[in-house]
Amino acid sequence: MEDVEMIYIATKEGRELHRIRNSVTFRVGITMMSVLKNPLKFLISPYHLYKIFKMRNQTIAYHFEPKTDCLVIGVDKTGEFYSTQALNIANRLQQGSANEVTLVSNSQHGPKENSLIQWFRLPAARENNYSRKEWNITVERILSTAISLSKPRKIIFFGDYLYRGVINSLEILDEKVEQYWFFSEYPNSKHLDTMKYPRISKICIPSEMPLAFRTKPMKNVINSEKALTFIIDLSSHSNLVMNVLKKYAEAEFIGIQRIERLHPGITSTMSVSDICTLSHHQDVYFIIDETSRLVPELSVIEIPGVLLLNHKIESPILGQMVSDLELYGELIVARRVTSLDLEQTIDYMINRVTNTNLRHKEEDYVVKWMNAQGRG
């Protein structure tokens, strides 16, 4: 196996050029041209030819000892949505770790001047009228250079599509380099196609709703005249839950809009953002399952509620968040869904005394999980 300076073979173009220049045909041709120019070299040409044929089966070794902790990539077709997410995560990882973080994004605004984050700027997909091929080649060169210089342990990608330039930069990396595609569209991420590059792991991350937005004045969406209000978002067991809730005759039932038809007992709907702005409101509760769009927001929702866990949550970060919230007593998780179990769980939720002053400090579950991966 041949060791080559990483920067020379970082791109697919560089690896192909290296393969051609080190092929038997190319090197024999160079040796013959050298003999024609200087006949005296004919005497040592057998030795050179022997070395060439001896090395003909060697492969390129592209491996490195990690030097930095994370490389974060944010790529947008237009705007700066994913690049802003990438910058946000990079800042949090840098603050939560002593290791260096590298950022590759198309944002017009990078890390602060005094930040320790190393930044490589990509052109946006629609910038400067690049053709698709020109843009992918440019992305591959910049990203491959960033990887070869930073030598990361983990790579995080933000974007709506795995572009060819990104795949070409990642596919040569050693299996030891962990690769993640972070997204916030929950629960449906089928549009994030990984068929072209199955090595990368798709992971949904918790809400990143700004604190200023969460603390804005709440709209009048809760009917204060009702004794109880239940916010319900279920894909299954909705009939069972509504039958259990029949004994609360004066209660109001609010749903979150879904593709599926809502239960007839639900009289109105709320948006996810409105629910996240509710402060601890007496006699307002939520009942959801693992398919609800509220799951990534659970760490910021202040009203008490129940999560019906019919199946394991696929995202390990969200799974860790749910486990911690259950451990801290800020979330009730029901793993058995029968009429008796539901009745007992809902009664417990309504009757228990919750002291909001003892609420556990909000954690950064992305940084916590990433640091745990590093220890593993």
PATI-543107 format. One record per residue (C-alpha): residue in three letters; chain; x, y, z. Coordinates in steps of 0.02 Angstrom, whole numbers, plus 50000, padded with zeros to 5 digits. Example, Ala and Ser with C-alpha at 12.3 -4.5 7.8 and 13.67 -1.06 7.14 Angstrom:
<pts>
r=ALA | c=A | c1=50615 | c2=49775 | c3=50390 .
r=SER | c=A | c1=50684 | c2=49947 | c3=50357 .
</pts>
This chain:
<pts>
r=MET | c=A | c1=50000 | c2=50000 | c3=50000 .
r=GLU | c=A | c1=50069 | c2=50169 | c3=49948 .
r=ASP | c=A | c1=50064 | c2=50317 | c3=50066 .
r=VAL | c=A | c1=50029 | c2=50482 | c3=49979 .
r=GLU | c=A | c1=50011 | c2=50657 | c3=50049 .
r=MET | c=A | c1=49824 | c2=50675 | c3=50079 .
r=ILE | c=A | c1=49805 | c2=50845 | c3=49998 .
r=TYR | c=A | c1=49859 | c2=50772 | c3=49829 .
r=ILE | c=A | c1=49725 | c2=50638 | c3=49823 .
r=ALA | c=A | c1=49587 | c2=50728 | c3=49921 .
r=THR | c=A | c1=49477 | c2=50751 | c3=49767 .
r=LYS | c=A | c1=49414 | c2=50619 | c3=49646 .
r=GLU | c=A | c1=49503 | c2=50716 | c3=49509 .
r=GLY | c=A | c1=49666 | c2=50709 | c3=49608 .
r=ARG | c=A | c1=49650 | c2=50522 | c3=49639 .
r=GLU | c=A | c1=49620 | c2=50488 | c3=49454 .
r=LEU | c=A | c1=49769 | c2=50594 | c3=49405 .
r=HIS | c=A | c1=49877 | c2=50503 | c3=49533 .
r=ARG | c=A | c1=49817 | c2=50335 | c3=49467 .
r=ILE | c=A | c1=49860 | c2=50380 | c3=49287 .
r=ARG | c=A | c1=50032 | c2=50451 | c3=49329 .
r=ASN | c=A | c1=50075 | c2=50296 | c3=49431 .
r=SER | c=A | c1=50005 | c2=50167 | c3=49308 .
r=VAL | c=A | c1=50126 | c2=50040 | c3=49232 .
r=THR | c=A | c1=50093 | c2=50105 | c3=49055 .
r=PHE | c=A | c1=50130 | c2=50286 | c3=49101 .
r=ARG | c=A | c1=50289 | c2=50247 | c3=49200 .
r=VAL | c=A | c1=50358 | c2=50126 | c3=49068 .
r=GLY | c=A | c1=50328 | c2=50261 | c3=48937 .
r=ILE | c=A | c1=50422 | c2=50389 | c3=49043 .
r=THR | c=A | c1=50567 | c2=50267 | c3=49066 .
r=MET | c=A | c1=50578 | c2=50232 | c3=48879 .
r=MET | c=A | c1=50575 | c2=50418 | c3=48838 .
r=SER | c=A | c1=50715 | c2=50444 | c3=48965 .
r=VAL | c=A | c1=50819 | c2=50307 | c3=48880 .
r=LEU | c=A | c1=50791 | c2=50384 | c3=48708 .
r=LYS | c=A | c1=50849 | c2=50553 | c3=48770 .
r=ASN | c=A | c1=51001 | c2=50479 | c3=48859 .
r=PRO | c=A | c1=51056 | c2=50307 | c3=48792 .
r=LEU | c=A | c1=51172 | c2=50283 | c3=48940 .
r=LYS | c=A | c1=51017 | c2=50257 | c3=49050 .
r=PHE | c=A | c1=50983 | c2=50097 | c3=48952 .
r=LEU | c=A | c1=51105 | c2=50009 | c3=49070 .
r=ILE | c=A | c1=50997 | c2=50044 | c3=49224 .
r=SER | c=A | c1=50828 | c2=50033 | c3=49136 .
r=PRO | c=A | c1=50801 | c2=49847 | c3=49183 .
r=TYR | c=A | c1=50810 | c2=49896 | c3=49367 .
r=HIS | c=A | c1=50684 | c2=50037 | c3=49342 .
r=LEU | c=A | c1=50567 | c2=49921 | c3=49247 .
r=TYR | c=A | c1=50581 | c2=49791 | c3=49385 .
r=LYS | c=A | c1=50529 | c2=49922 | c3=49516 .
r=ILE | c=A | c1=50384 | c2=49978 | c3=49407 .
r=PHE | c=A | c1=50312 | c2=49803 | c3=49386 .
r=LYS | c=A | c1=50343 | c2=49763 | c3=49569 .
r=MET | c=A | c1=50236 | c2=49913 | c3=49623 .
r=ARG | c=A | c1=50097 | c2=49887 | c3=49494 .
r=ASN | c=A | c1=49971 | c2=49812 | c3=49617 .
r=GLN | c=A | c1=49992 | c2=49941 | c3=49755 .
r=THR | c=A | c1=49838 | c2=50039 | c3=49806 .
r=ILE | c=A | c1=49826 | c2=50216 | c3=49870 .
r=ALA | c=A | c1=49815 | c2=50231 | c3=50059 .
r=TYR | c=A | c1=49697 | c2=50371 | c3=50110 .
r=HIS | c=A | c1=49690 | c2=50368 | c3=50298 .
r=PHE | c=A | c1=49735 | c2=50487 | c3=50439 .
r=GLU | c=A | c1=49744 | c2=50502 | c3=50625 .
r=PRO | c=A | c1=49605 | c2=50621 | c3=50681 .
r=LYS | c=A | c1=49669 | c2=50794 | c3=50725 .
r=THR | c=A | c1=49504 | c2=50887 | c3=50758 .
r=ASP | c=A | c1=49339 | c2=50835 | c3=50833 .
r=CYS | c=A | c1=49205 | c2=50885 | c3=50706 .
r=LEU | c=A | c1=49184 | c2=50953 | c3=50532 .
r=VAL | c=A | c1=49011 | c2=51030 | c3=50502 .
r=ILE | c=A | c1=48943 | c2=51056 | c3=50326 .
r=GLY | c=A | c1=48796 | c2=51168 | c3=50280 .
r=VAL | c=A | c1=48740 | c2=51177 | c3=50098 .
r=ASP | c=A | c1=48592 | c2=51276 | c3=50027 .
r=LYS | c=A | c1=48524 | c2=51291 | c3=49851 .
r=THR | c=A | c1=48462 | c2=51465 | c3=49893 .
r=GLY | c=A | c1=48463 | c2=51564 | c3=50054 .
r=GLU | c=A | c1=48558 | c2=51516 | c3=50212 .
r=PHE | c=A | c1=48442 | c2=51399 | c3=50309 .
r=TYR | c=A | c1=48557 | c2=51248 | c3=50319 .
r=SER | c=A | c1=48717 | c2=51349 | c3=50329 .
r=THR | c=A | c1=48643 | c2=51445 | c3=50477 .
r=GLN | c=A | c1=48600 | c2=51279 | c3=50562 .
r=ALA | c=A | c1=48778 | c2=51219 | c3=50529 .
r=LEU | c=A | c1=48853 | c2=51378 | c3=50604 .
r=ASN | c=A | c1=48740 | c2=51362 | c3=50757 .
r=ILE | c=A | c1=48792 | c2=51180 | c3=50788 .
r=ALA | c=A | c1=48976 | c2=51222 | c3=50757 .
r=ASN | c=A | c1=48969 | c2=51361 | c3=50888 .
r=ARG | c=A | c1=48885 | c2=51246 | c3=51015 .
r=LEU | c=A | c1=49008 | c2=51104 | c3=50983 .
r=GLN | c=A | c1=49154 | c2=51224 | c3=51002 .
r=GLN | c=A | c1=49087 | c2=51290 | c3=51167 .
r=GLY | c=A | c1=49050 | c2=51115 | c3=51231 .
r=SER | c=A | c1=49218 | c2=51039 | c3=51185 .
r=ALA | c=A | c1=49401 | c2=51083 | c3=51197 .
r=ASN | c=A | c1=49431 | c2=51012 | c3=51023 .
r=GLU | c=A | c1=49439 | c2=51112 | c3=50863 .
r=VAL | c=A | c1=49286 | c2=51122 | c3=50751 .
r=THR | c=A | c1=49289 | c2=51155 | c3=50563 .
r=LEU | c=A | c1=49143 | c2=51234 | c3=50468 .
r=VAL | c=A | c1=49110 | c2=51221 | c3=50281 .
r=SER | c=A | c1=48958 | c2=51321 | c3=50225 .
r=ASN | c=A | c1=48891 | c2=51440 | c3=50093 .
r=SER | c=A | c1=48838 | c2=51575 | c3=50216 .
r=GLN | c=A | c1=48888 | c2=51756 | c3=50189 .
r=HIS | c=A | c1=48924 | c2=51765 | c3=50376 .
r=GLY | c=A | c1=49045 | c2=51647 | c3=50460 .
r=PRO | c=A | c1=49103 | c2=51625 | c3=50640 .
r=LYS | c=A | c1=49151 | c2=51775 | c3=50744 .
r=GLU | c=A | c1=49328 | c2=51841 | c3=50724 .
r=ASN | c=A | c1=49384 | c2=51780 | c3=50896 .
r=SER | c=A | c1=49308 | c2=51608 | c3=50868 .
r=LEU | c=A | c1=49420 | c2=51454 | c3=50860 .
r=ILE | c=A | c1=49313 | c2=51381 | c3=50720 .
r=GLN | c=A | c1=49404 | c2=51360 | c3=50554 .
r=TRP | c=A | c1=49289 | c2=51413 | c3=50412 .
r=PHE | c=A | c1=49290 | c2=51366 | c3=50228 .
r=ARG | c=A | c1=49159 | c2=51456 | c3=50123 .
r=LEU | c=A | c1=49068 | c2=51365 | c3=49982 .
r=PRO | c=A | c1=48978 | c2=51455 | c3=49840 .
r=ALA | c=A | c1=48789 | c2=51435 | c3=49850 .
r=ALA | c=A | c1=48714 | c2=51320 | c3=49719 .
r=ARG | c=A | c1=48630 | c2=51464 | c3=49630 .
r=GLU | c=A | c1=48774 | c2=51586 | c3=49652 .
r=ASN | c=A | c1=48872 | c2=51663 | c3=49506 .
r=ASN | c=A | c1=48773 | c2=51563 | c3=49378 .
r=TYR | c=A | c1=48882 | c2=51408 | c3=49399 .
r=SER | c=A | c1=48829 | c2=51257 | c3=49298 .
r=ARG | c=A | c1=48785 | c2=51103 | c3=49400 .
r=LYS | c=A | c1=48950 | c2=51019 | c3=49352 .
r=GLU | c=A | c1=49055 | c2=51173 | c3=49390 .
r=TRP | c=A | c1=48972 | c2=51195 | c3=49559 .
r=ASN | c=A | c1=48995 | c2=51011 | c3=49610 .
r=ILE | c=A | c1=49179 | c2=51014 | c3=49561 .
r=THR | c=A | c1=49204 | c2=51174 | c3=49661 .
r=VAL | c=A | c1=49116 | c2=51101 | c3=49813 .
r=GLU | c=A | c1=49218 | c2=50940 | c3=49803 .
r=ARG | c=A | c1=49384 | c2=51034 | c3=49794 .
r=ILE | c=A | c1=49344 | c2=51149 | c3=49940 .
r=LEU | c=A | c1=49266 | c2=51014 | c3=50050 .
r=SER | c=A | c1=49403 | c2=50887 | c3=50013 .
r=THR | c=A | c1=49535 | c2=51016 | c3=50056 .
r=ALA | c=A | c1=49447 | c2=51056 | c3=50220 .
r=ILE | c=A | c1=49439 | c2=50870 | c3=50265 .
r=SER | c=A | c1=49621 | c2=50837 | c3=50222 .
r=LEU | c=A | c1=49681 | c2=50987 | c3=50323 .
r=SER | c=A | c1=49568 | c2=50966 | c3=50476 .
r=LYS | c=A | c1=49568 | c2=50775 | c3=50485 .
r=PRO | c=A | c1=49402 | c2=50761 | c3=50583 .
r=ARG | c=A | c1=49338 | c2=50617 | c3=50690 .
r=LYS | c=A | c1=49156 | c2=50655 | c3=50646 .
r=ILE | c=A | c1=49071 | c2=50742 | c3=50500 .
r=ILE | c=A | c1=48898 | c2=50822 | c3=50511 .
r=PHE | c=A | c1=48800 | c2=50871 | c3=50356 .
r=PHE | c=A | c1=48653 | c2=50993 | c3=50344 .
r=GLY | c=A | c1=48562 | c2=51004 | c3=50179 .
r=ASP | c=A | c1=48410 | c2=50947 | c3=50081 .
r=TYR | c=A | c1=48509 | c2=50838 | c3=49961 .
r=LEU | c=A | c1=48674 | c2=50743 | c3=49956 .
r=TYR | c=A | c1=48757 | c2=50828 | c3=49809 .
r=ARG | c=A | c1=48882 | c2=50734 | c3=49701 .
r=GLY | c=A | c1=49023 | c2=50850 | c3=49754 .
r=VAL | c=A | c1=48987 | c2=50810 | c3=49938 .
r=ILE | c=A | c1=48977 | c2=50621 | c3=49906 .
r=ASN | c=A | c1=49142 | c2=50621 | c3=49810 .
r=SER | c=A | c1=49226 | c2=50703 | c3=49958 .
r=LEU | c=A | c1=49154 | c2=50584 | c3=50089 .
r=GLU | c=A | c1=49156 | c2=50414 | c3=50004 .
r=ILE | c=A | c1=49345 | c2=50388 | c3=50012 .
r=LEU | c=A | c1=49353 | c2=50418 | c3=50201 .
r=ASP | c=A | c1=49396 | c2=50279 | c3=50320 .
r=GLU | c=A | c1=49251 | c2=50189 | c3=50407 .
r=LYS | c=A | c1=49316 | c2=50257 | c3=50572 .
r=VAL | c=A | c1=49263 | c2=50433 | c3=50522 .
r=GLU | c=A | c1=49081 | c2=50445 | c3=50580 .
r=GLN | c=A | c1=48964 | c2=50532 | c3=50458 .
r=TYR | c=A | c1=48794 | c2=50603 | c3=50506 .
r=TRP | c=A | c1=48655 | c2=50692 | c3=50410 .
r=PHE | c=A | c1=48564 | c2=50802 | c3=50537 .
r=PHE | c=A | c1=48388 | c2=50861 | c3=50497 .
r=SER | c=A | c1=48241 | c2=50940 | c3=50588 .
r=GLU | c=A | c1=48094 | c2=50882 | c3=50481 .
r=TYR | c=A | c1=48001 | c2=50762 | c3=50597 .
r=PRO | c=A | c1=47936 | c2=50630 | c3=50581 .
r=ASN | c=A | c1=47945 | c2=50619 | c3=50390 .
r=SER | c=A | c1=48120 | c2=50625 | c3=50316 .
r=LYS | c=A | c1=48090 | c2=50515 | c3=50164 .
r=HIS | c=A | c1=48134 | c2=50659 | c3=50048 .
r=LEU | c=A | c1=48312 | c2=50653 | c3=50118 .
r=ASP | c=A | c1=48377 | c2=50520 | c3=50000 .
r=THR | c=A | c1=48527 | c2=50417 | c3=50056 .
r=MET | c=A | c1=48517 | c2=50281 | c3=49923 .
r=LYS | c=A | c1=48664 | c2=50355 | c3=49828 .
r=TYR | c=A | c1=48771 | c2=50356 | c3=49984 .
r=PRO | c=A | c1=48709 | c2=50236 | c3=50121 .
r=ARG | c=A | c1=48861 | c2=50260 | c3=50233 .
r=ILE | c=A | c1=48793 | c2=50421 | c3=50307 .
r=SER | c=A | c1=48672 | c2=50406 | c3=50455 .
r=LYS | c=A | c1=48514 | c2=50513 | c3=50456 .
r=ILE | c=A | c1=48476 | c2=50584 | c3=50629 .
r=CYS | c=A | c1=48335 | c2=50701 | c3=50680 .
r=ILE | c=A | c1=48391 | c2=50831 | c3=50807 .
r=PRO | c=A | c1=48290 | c2=50924 | c3=50941 .
r=SER | c=A | c1=48211 | c2=51092 | c3=50917 .
r=GLU | c=A | c1=48323 | c2=51244 | c3=50897 .
r=MET | c=A | c1=48184 | c2=51370 | c3=50924 .
r=PRO | c=A | c1=48262 | c2=51535 | c3=50985 .
r=LEU | c=A | c1=48225 | c2=51580 | c3=51166 .
r=ALA | c=A | c1=48157 | c2=51751 | c3=51114 .
r=PHE | c=A | c1=48026 | c2=51666 | c3=51005 .
r=ARG | c=A | c1=47976 | c2=51544 | c3=51141 .
r=THR | c=A | c1=47948 | c2=51685 | c3=51267 .
r=LYS | c=A | c1=47846 | c2=51799 | c3=51153 .
r=PRO | c=A | c1=47670 | c2=51844 | c3=51213 .
r=MET | c=A | c1=47552 | c2=51697 | c3=51191 .
r=LYS | c=A | c1=47404 | c2=51711 | c3=51076 .
r=ASN | c=A | c1=47233 | c2=51680 | c3=51150 .
r=VAL | c=A | c1=47215 | c2=51500 | c3=51091 .
r=ILE | c=A | c1=47163 | c2=51421 | c3=51257 .
r=ASN | c=A | c1=46984 | c2=51438 | c3=51316 .
r=SER | c=A | c1=47003 | c2=51490 | c3=51497 .
r=GLU | c=A | c1=46820 | c2=51447 | c3=51532 .
r=LYS | c=A | c1=46853 | c2=51262 | c3=51508 .
r=ALA | c=A | c1=46899 | c2=51158 | c3=51660 .
r=LEU | c=A | c1=47029 | c2=51058 | c3=51566 .
r=THR | c=A | c1=47114 | c2=51070 | c3=51396 .
r=PHE | c=A | c1=47198 | c2=50923 | c3=51310 .
r=ILE | c=A | c1=47312 | c2=50948 | c3=51160 .
r=ILE | c=A | c1=47309 | c2=50784 | c3=51063 .
r=ASP | c=A | c1=47422 | c2=50726 | c3=50921 .
r=LEU | c=A | c1=47410 | c2=50540 | c3=50887 .
r=SER | c=A | c1=47427 | c2=50430 | c3=50733 .
r=SER | c=A | c1=47352 | c2=50279 | c3=50819 .
r=HIS | c=A | c1=47250 | c2=50243 | c3=50976 .
r=SER | c=A | c1=47157 | c2=50409 | c3=50955 .
r=ASN | c=A | c1=46988 | c2=50323 | c3=50977 .
r=LEU | c=A | c1=47050 | c2=50234 | c3=51133 .
r=VAL | c=A | c1=47119 | c2=50395 | c3=51208 .
r=MET | c=A | c1=46961 | c2=50494 | c3=51170 .
r=ASN | c=A | c1=46854 | c2=50357 | c3=51250 .
r=VAL | c=A | c1=46961 | c2=50369 | c3=51408 .
r=LEU | c=A | c1=46942 | c2=50559 | c3=51408 .
r=LYS | c=A | c1=46751 | c2=50551 | c3=51398 .
r=LYS | c=A | c1=46738 | c2=50565 | c3=51586 .
r=TYR | c=A | c1=46807 | c2=50744 | c3=51571 .
r=ALA | c=A | c1=46645 | c2=50805 | c3=51494 .
r=GLU | c=A | c1=46686 | c2=50990 | c3=51507 .
r=ALA | c=A | c1=46859 | c2=50974 | c3=51433 .
r=GLU | c=A | c1=46915 | c2=51054 | c3=51269 .
r=PHE | c=A | c1=47011 | c2=50948 | c3=51144 .
r=ILE | c=A | c1=47136 | c2=51033 | c3=51029 .
r=GLY | c=A | c1=47231 | c2=50945 | c3=50890 .
r=ILE | c=A | c1=47383 | c2=50976 | c3=50782 .
r=GLN | c=A | c1=47346 | c2=50974 | c3=50597 .
r=ARG | c=A | c1=47396 | c2=50810 | c3=50513 .
r=ILE | c=A | c1=47379 | c2=50733 | c3=50341 .
r=GLU | c=A | c1=47265 | c2=50604 | c3=50421 .
r=ARG | c=A | c1=47088 | c2=50651 | c3=50469 .
r=LEU | c=A | c1=47075 | c2=50715 | c3=50648 .
r=HIS | c=A | c1=46960 | c2=50632 | c3=50775 .
r=PRO | c=A | c1=46783 | c2=50705 | c3=50772 .
r=GLY | c=A | c1=46798 | c2=50750 | c3=50956 .
r=ILE | c=A | c1=46935 | c2=50877 | c3=50920 .
r=THR | c=A | c1=46856 | c2=51049 | c3=50904 .
r=SER | c=A | c1=47004 | c2=51158 | c3=50853 .
r=THR | c=A | c1=47189 | c2=51151 | c3=50804 .
r=MET | c=A | c1=47351 | c2=51235 | c3=50857 .
r=SER | c=A | c1=47520 | c2=51254 | c3=50774 .
r=VAL | c=A | c1=47677 | c2=51175 | c3=50847 .
r=SER | c=A | c1=47754 | c2=51348 | c3=50873 .
r=ASP | c=A | c1=47601 | c2=51406 | c3=50973 .
r=ILE | c=A | c1=47614 | c2=51256 | c3=51089 .
r=CYS | c=A | c1=47799 | c2=51290 | c3=51117 .
r=THR | c=A | c1=47758 | c2=51467 | c3=51177 .
r=LEU | c=A | c1=47637 | c2=51406 | c3=51311 .
r=SER | c=A | c1=47709 | c2=51436 | c3=51483 .
r=HIS | c=A | c1=47661 | c2=51318 | c3=51624 .
r=HIS | c=A | c1=47473 | c2=51336 | c3=51607 .
r=GLN | c=A | c1=47360 | c2=51264 | c3=51740 .
r=ASP | c=A | c1=47242 | c2=51128 | c3=51675 .
r=VAL | c=A | c1=47321 | c2=51118 | c3=51500 .
r=TYR | c=A | c1=47401 | c2=50952 | c3=51452 .
r=PHE | c=A | c1=47463 | c2=50863 | c3=51296 .
r=ILE | c=A | c1=47446 | c2=50680 | c3=51243 .
r=ILE | c=A | c1=47554 | c2=50630 | c3=51094 .
r=ASP | c=A | c1=47640 | c2=50478 | c3=51020 .
r=GLU | c=A | c1=47812 | c2=50454 | c3=50940 .
r=THR | c=A | c1=47749 | c2=50513 | c3=50769 .
r=SER | c=A | c1=47698 | c2=50685 | c3=50833 .
r=ARG | c=A | c1=47788 | c2=50840 | c3=50768 .
r=LEU | c=A | c1=47799 | c2=50893 | c3=50950 .
r=VAL | c=A | c1=47931 | c2=50760 | c3=50990 .
r=PRO | c=A | c1=48083 | c2=50868 | c3=50940 .
r=GLU | c=A | c1=48008 | c2=51011 | c3=51044 .
r=LEU | c=A | c1=47985 | c2=50912 | c3=51206 .
r=SER | c=A | c1=48135 | c2=50989 | c3=51293 .
r=VAL | c=A | c1=48063 | c2=51165 | c3=51272 .
r=ILE | c=A | c1=47878 | c2=51130 | c3=51306 .
r=GLU | c=A | c1=47831 | c2=51184 | c3=51481 .
r=ILE | c=A | c1=47656 | c2=51112 | c3=51496 .
r=PRO | c=A | c1=47644 | c2=50934 | c3=51568 .
r=GLY | c=A | c1=47602 | c2=50789 | c3=51456 .
r=VAL | c=A | c1=47609 | c2=50606 | c3=51409 .
r=LEU | c=A | c1=47707 | c2=50523 | c3=51269 .
r=LEU | c=A | c1=47631 | c2=50358 | c3=51210 .
r=LEU | c=A | c1=47784 | c2=50262 | c3=51152 .
r=ASN | c=A | c1=47720 | c2=50127 | c3=51035 .
r=HIS | c=A | c1=47885 | c2=50106 | c3=50943 .
r=LYS | c=A | c1=48066 | c2=50153 | c3=50974 .
r=ILE | c=A | c1=48113 | c2=50328 | c3=50919 .
r=GLU | c=A | c1=48236 | c2=50308 | c3=50776 .
r=SER | c=A | c1=48342 | c2=50461 | c3=50814 .
r=PRO | c=A | c1=48466 | c2=50418 | c3=50954 .
r=ILE | c=A | c1=48475 | c2=50602 | c3=51003 .
r=LEU | c=A | c1=48286 | c2=50618 | c3=51023 .
r=GLY | c=A | c1=48285 | c2=50450 | c3=51112 .
r=GLN | c=A | c1=48413 | c2=50513 | c3=51237 .
r=MET | c=A | c1=48313 | c2=50673 | c3=51261 .
r=VAL | c=A | c1=48152 | c2=50577 | c3=51298 .
r=SER | c=A | c1=48243 | c2=50462 | c3=51420 .
r=ASP | c=A | c1=48318 | c2=50611 | c3=51513 .
r=LEU | c=A | c1=48152 | c2=50705 | c3=51522 .
r=GLU | c=A | c1=48069 | c2=50549 | c3=51591 .
r=LEU | c=A | c1=48210 | c2=50528 | c3=51717 .
r=TYR | c=A | c1=48196 | c2=50710 | c3=51774 .
r=GLY | c=A | c1=48007 | c2=50689 | c3=51795 .
r=GLU | c=A | c1=47966 | c2=50820 | c3=51661 .
r=LEU | c=A | c1=47882 | c2=50696 | c3=51544 .
r=ILE | c=A | c1=47770 | c2=50545 | c3=51572 .
r=VAL | c=A | c1=47809 | c2=50403 | c3=51452 .
r=ALA | c=A | c1=47677 | c2=50267 | c3=51430 .
r=ARG | c=A | c1=47740 | c2=50107 | c3=51348 .
r=ARG | c=A | c1=47581 | c2=50005 | c3=51372 .
r=VAL | c=A | c1=47424 | c2=50070 | c3=51287 .
r=THR | c=A | c1=47268 | c2=49992 | c3=51363 .
r=SER | c=A | c1=47112 | c2=50078 | c3=51430 .
r=LEU | c=A | c1=47161 | c2=50046 | c3=51611 .
r=ASP | c=A | c1=47342 | c2=50100 | c3=51586 .
r=LEU | c=A | c1=47290 | c2=50258 | c3=51495 .
r=GLU | c=A | c1=47160 | c2=50303 | c3=51628 .
r=GLN | c=A | c1=47288 | c2=50283 | c3=51768 .
r=THR | c=A | c1=47422 | c2=50380 | c3=51672 .
r=ILE | c=A | c1=47308 | c2=50526 | c3=51630 .
r=ASP | c=A | c1=47240 | c2=50535 | c3=51809 .
r=TYR | c=A | c1=47419 | c2=50538 | c3=51873 .
r=MET | c=A | c1=47466 | c2=50677 | c3=51751 .
r=ILE | c=A | c1=47318 | c2=50785 | c3=51804 .
r=ASN | c=A | c1=47330 | c2=50756 | c3=51991 .
r=ARG | c=A | c1=47516 | c2=50765 | c3=52019 .
r=VAL | c=A | c1=47591 | c2=50927 | c3=52083 .
r=THR | c=A | c1=47722 | c2=51001 | c3=51967 .
r=ASN | c=A | c1=47843 | c2=51129 | c3=52036 .
r=THR | c=A | c1=47904 | c2=51229 | c3=51886 .
r=ASN | c=A | c1=48043 | c2=51306 | c3=51991 .
r=LEU | c=A | c1=48123 | c2=51133 | c3=52003 .
r=ARG | c=A | c1=48121 | c2=51109 | c3=51815 .
r=HIS | c=A | c1=48284 | c2=51034 | c3=51754 .
r=LYS | c=A | c1=48401 | c2=51152 | c3=51662 .
r=GLU | c=A | c1=48378 | c2=51137 | c3=51474 .
r=GLU | c=A | c1=48519 | c2=51035 | c3=51399 .
r=ASP | c=A | c1=48602 | c2=51036 | c3=51229 .
r=TYR | c=A | c1=48564 | c2=50857 | c3=51181 .
r=VAL | c=A | c1=48658 | c2=50867 | c3=51015 .
r=VAL | c=A | c1=48821 | c2=50915 | c3=51100 .
r=LYS | c=A | c1=48791 | c2=50789 | c3=51240 .
r=TRP | c=A | c1=48765 | c2=50647 | c3=51116 .
r=MET | c=A | c1=48911 | c2=50697 | c3=51005 .
r=ASN | c=A | c1=49029 | c2=50705 | c3=51154 .
r=ALA | c=A | c1=48967 | c2=50533 | c3=51209 .
r=GLN | c=A | c1=49007 | c2=50466 | c3=51035 .
r=GLY | c=A | c1=49183 | c2=50533 | c3=51053 .
r=ARG | c=A | c1=49207 | c2=50439 | c3=51216 .
r=GLY | c=A | c1=49143 | c2=50281 | c3=51134 .
</pts>
